[in-house]
Amino acid sequence: MSGRGVTGITRLIFVRHAESVANTTGSLDCAVPGPPLSPLGFEQAKLLPDELLAELDGLAMHAVWASTMSRAQQTAEPVAERWRLPLRVHPALHEGNVGDLHGRVDEEAHQALQDLLGRWLLDGDLTHCRPGGETGDGLVDRMRRVLPDVLHGSTFEMAGAVPGPGAAVVVSHGAILRVALPQLCDGLSSTYTLAHHLPNTGRVIVDVLDPVTPVLRCRSWAGLTPR
């Protein structure tokens, strides 16, 4: 995309948060605000701004968003600081509610989560949920509500700058990204996201072809081109 004559957000960079304390213990924690980053996670977050430079392709950074969860905000803070932007928090970006699996660390719980993801991503049954948890449809609906705010609710912070084409970084969580983005972006399938884990600080690069509808196309998933 050349961006000639275009203003506003033309690229979305979705980021899974850096390693959290829950990741180190294997806890399926979905509480808000939840546990903080681990020491390694803070180091990953510090490296993130430099890693994003190549993925901007010369675009300006217009906005940085994060979920209501501590691990997402702590991941996003170095990015916001690098580009001198406010960190915007969106109430609909948090991780999926896994219901009765919340806080569990045992192998049975992790297998149950994989079964749930398979039900959503392989079988296409987004109406299913764990007892007390959230459906796949719920995750997709929340991300659908996020998009207009990110695409149209961001202001251009640099005084005197002429708004041109730019990017927004959106720091969120593995399950909601894997479930929601295939439903909202061309070029990305649910079977692909099921088969390809999104690591901590892994990025999903999405081009905004039409910000109104919106029409989105996935450019890359964790550095790979989806097939």
C-alpha positions as CSV (number, residue, x, y, z in Angstrom):
1,M,0.0,0.0,0.0
2,S,1.5,3.3,-1.0
3,G,-0.7,5.4,1.3
4,R,-0.6,8.3,-1.2
5,G,-3.6,10.6,-0.5
6,V,-4.6,8.4,2.4
7,T,-5.1,9.5,6.0
8,G,-5.7,7.6,9.2
9,I,-5.0,4.1,10.2
10,T,-3.9,1.9,7.3
11,R,-2.2,-0.8,9.3
12,L,-3.0,-2.6,12.5
13,I,-0.3,-4.5,14.4
14,F,-1.9,-6.8,16.9
15,V,0.5,-8.0,19.6
16,R,0.1,-10.8,22.1
17,H,1.4,-9.6,25.4
18,A,4.9,-10.5,26.7
19,E,5.5,-13.4,29.0
20,S,3.4,-13.1,32.2
21,V,3.8,-14.7,35.6
22,A,0.8,-16.8,34.7
23,N,2.6,-18.1,31.6
24,T,5.6,-19.2,33.8
25,T,3.3,-21.3,36.0
26,G,1.0,-22.5,33.4
27,S,-2.0,-20.9,35.0
28,L,-5.1,-20.3,32.8
29,D,-5.7,-16.9,34.4
30,C,-8.4,-14.8,32.8
31,A,-9.0,-12.4,35.7
32,V,-8.9,-8.6,35.2
33,P,-6.4,-7.0,35.8
34,G,-4.6,-10.4,36.4
35,P,-0.9,-11.1,37.0
36,P,1.9,-8.9,35.8
37,L,4.7,-9.7,33.4
38,S,7.5,-12.0,34.4
39,P,11.1,-10.7,34.5
40,L,11.6,-12.1,31.0
41,G,8.4,-10.5,30.0
42,F,9.6,-7.1,30.9
43,E,12.7,-7.7,28.9
44,Q,10.6,-8.8,25.9
45,A,8.5,-5.6,26.3
46,K,11.6,-3.4,26.2
47,L,12.7,-5.0,22.9
48,L,9.3,-4.6,21.3
49,P,9.6,-1.0,20.0
50,D,12.7,-1.9,18.0
51,E,11.1,-5.0,16.6
52,L,8.1,-3.0,15.5
53,L,10.2,-0.6,13.4
54,A,10.6,-3.1,10.5
55,E,6.9,-3.9,10.5
56,L,5.9,-0.2,10.2
57,D,7.5,0.0,6.7
58,G,8.0,3.7,7.2
59,L,4.5,4.4,8.4
60,A,3.9,6.8,11.3
61,M,2.8,5.4,14.6
62,H,-0.6,6.9,15.3
63,A,-1.9,5.0,18.4
64,V,-1.1,2.4,21.0
65,W,-3.9,0.4,22.6
66,A,-3.9,-2.3,25.2
67,S,-6.5,-4.4,27.1
68,T,-7.6,-3.9,30.7
69,M,-5.1,-6.6,31.8
70,S,-1.8,-5.7,33.5
71,R,0.3,-7.9,31.2
72,A,-1.0,-6.2,28.1
73,Q,-0.6,-2.7,29.4
74,Q,3.0,-3.4,30.7
75,T,3.8,-4.8,27.2
76,A,2.4,-1.7,25.5
77,E,4.0,0.9,27.8
78,P,7.5,0.9,26.1
79,V,5.8,1.3,22.7
80,A,3.8,4.3,23.8
81,E,6.9,5.8,25.4
82,R,9.0,5.3,22.3
83,W,6.5,7.2,20.1
84,R,5.4,9.6,22.8
85,L,1.8,8.6,22.6
86,P,-0.8,8.0,25.3
87,L,-1.5,4.4,26.1
88,R,-5.2,3.8,25.3
89,V,-7.0,1.1,27.2
90,H,-10.0,-0.7,25.6
91,P,-12.5,-2.6,27.9
92,A,-13.3,-5.2,25.2
93,L,-9.7,-6.3,24.4
94,H,-9.2,-8.6,27.5
95,E,-8.6,-12.3,27.2
96,G,-11.4,-14.8,26.9
97,N,-13.2,-16.0,30.0
98,V,-12.5,-19.7,30.3
99,G,-15.0,-20.2,33.1
100,D,-14.3,-23.3,35.2
101,L,-10.8,-23.5,33.8
102,H,-9.7,-20.2,35.3
103,G,-6.6,-20.4,37.4
104,R,-6.0,-24.1,36.8
105,V,-2.5,-25.3,36.0
106,D,-3.1,-29.1,35.6
107,E,-2.7,-31.0,32.3
108,E,-6.4,-31.9,32.2
109,A,-7.3,-28.2,32.2
110,H,-4.9,-27.4,29.4
111,Q,-6.2,-30.2,27.3
112,A,-9.8,-29.0,28.0
113,L,-8.7,-25.5,26.7
114,Q,-7.2,-27.1,23.5
115,D,-10.5,-29.0,23.0
116,L,-12.4,-25.7,23.4
117,L,-10.2,-24.0,20.8
118,G,-10.6,-27.0,18.5
119,R,-14.4,-26.7,18.9
120,W,-14.2,-23.1,17.9
121,L,-11.5,-23.0,15.3
122,L,-11.7,-26.5,13.6
123,D,-15.4,-27.4,14.0
124,G,-16.6,-23.8,13.7
125,D,-18.9,-24.1,16.7
126,L,-18.5,-20.6,18.1
127,T,-21.6,-21.0,20.3
128,H,-19.8,-23.5,22.7
129,C,-18.3,-22.4,26.0
130,R,-17.0,-23.8,29.2
131,P,-19.3,-23.7,32.3
132,G,-19.3,-20.1,33.4
133,G,-17.2,-19.0,30.5
134,E,-17.5,-17.1,27.2
135,T,-18.5,-18.4,23.8
136,G,-16.3,-18.0,20.7
137,D,-19.0,-15.7,19.4
138,G,-18.5,-13.5,22.4
139,L,-14.8,-13.1,21.6
140,V,-15.5,-12.2,18.0
141,D,-18.2,-9.7,19.0
142,R,-15.8,-8.0,21.4
143,M,-13.1,-7.6,18.8
144,R,-15.6,-6.3,16.3
145,R,-16.5,-3.6,18.8
146,V,-12.8,-2.7,19.3
147,L,-12.1,-2.1,15.6
148,P,-14.2,1.2,15.1
149,D,-12.6,2.7,18.2
150,V,-9.1,1.9,17.0
151,L,-9.7,2.9,13.4
152,H,-11.7,6.1,14.1
153,G,-11.2,7.0,17.7
154,S,-7.5,7.6,17.6
155,T,-6.3,11.2,17.5
156,F,-3.0,12.4,16.1
157,E,-0.9,13.5,19.0
158,M,2.1,15.2,17.5
159,A,1.5,19.0,17.5
160,G,1.6,20.4,14.0
161,A,1.8,17.1,12.2
162,V,-0.3,16.5,9.1
163,P,-2.3,13.3,9.6
164,G,-1.2,10.8,7.0
165,P,-1.3,7.1,6.7
166,G,-0.2,5.4,9.8
167,A,-0.4,2.3,12.1
168,A,-1.9,1.4,15.4
169,V,-0.5,-1.2,17.8
170,V,-3.1,-3.2,19.7
171,V,-1.8,-5.4,22.5
172,S,-4.2,-8.2,23.5
173,H,-4.2,-11.9,24.2
174,G,-3.7,-15.2,22.5
175,A,-7.1,-16.8,22.5
176,I,-9.1,-13.7,21.4
177,L,-6.6,-13.0,18.6
178,R,-6.7,-16.6,17.4
179,V,-10.5,-16.8,17.5
180,A,-11.6,-13.3,16.4
181,L,-9.1,-12.3,13.7
182,P,-10.0,-15.1,11.2
183,Q,-13.6,-14.0,11.5
184,L,-12.8,-10.3,10.8
185,C,-9.8,-10.5,8.4
186,D,-9.4,-11.8,4.9
187,G,-6.4,-14.0,4.2
188,L,-6.5,-15.7,7.6
189,S,-8.3,-19.0,8.4
190,S,-9.3,-20.5,11.8
191,T,-7.5,-23.7,10.9
192,Y,-4.3,-21.7,10.4
193,T,-4.5,-20.0,13.8
194,L,-5.3,-23.3,15.5
195,A,-2.2,-24.8,13.9
196,H,0.1,-21.8,14.5
197,H,0.6,-20.8,18.1
198,L,1.1,-17.0,18.6
199,P,4.1,-16.6,21.0
200,N,4.6,-13.9,23.6
201,T,5.0,-10.6,21.7
202,G,4.1,-12.4,18.5
203,R,2.6,-10.0,16.0
204,V,-0.3,-10.1,13.5
205,I,0.1,-7.5,10.7
206,V,-3.2,-6.5,9.2
207,D,-3.7,-4.0,6.3
208,V,-6.8,-1.8,6.5
209,L,-8.2,-1.8,2.9
210,D,-11.4,0.1,3.9
211,P,-11.7,1.6,7.4
212,V,-15.4,2.2,7.1
213,T,-16.8,-1.3,6.6
214,P,-14.0,-2.2,7.7
215,V,-12.2,-4.5,5.2
216,L,-9.0,-6.0,6.7
217,R,-6.5,-8.3,5.1
218,C,-3.9,-10.3,7.2
219,R,-0.3,-9.7,5.9
220,S,1.5,-11.9,8.3
221,W,1.0,-14.0,11.5
222,A,4.0,-14.3,13.8
223,G,6.4,-13.5,10.9
224,L,4.8,-16.0,8.5
225,T,2.5,-15.4,5.6
226,P,-0.8,-17.4,6.2
227,R,-1.6,-20.1,3.7
